[in-house]
Amino acid sequence: MRRKVHASGPPPVTDPAPTVASQQPTLPAPPDDDWTVETLDRIDALIEKVRSNSTDRLVRISRFVVFGLLIAIMGITTIVLATIALVRALDEAIPLQVWLVYLLLGAIFVVAGAFLWSRKTPKLQT
């Protein structure tokens, strides 16, 4: 003989004689989603957001400053050493006194400076 199963499932089974073990409180079933993992994920996301907004930007700015200073120092050093090498090479190439080399390079730098000065944009007057 088969039991008839309702749409909501089989009828609940009841124990006719309750025992001492069944009267003890039972722990509730763990929820489907683990709230501790979800909370830790939210905290981790918040910490990552704060770090990316503060520390990453500061690291980027400090790298820009350090590498910018390094490039500027190396550029200035290169210009000074190239000028010294040019003066010595011209001093060897021109058999006269060294003041003629200074005069020639001074004239070149004055012309270059005047050209750059003429290319500058005027300030806006308020």
Protein Blocks (a to p, Z undefined) as FASTA:
>chain_A
ZZdddfkbpcddddfbacfklmpccdddddfbdfklmmmmmmmmmmmmmmmmmmmmmmmm
mmmmmmmmmmmmmmmmmmmmmmmmmmmmmmmmpmcdfklmmmmmmmmmmmmmmmmmmmpc
cdddZZ
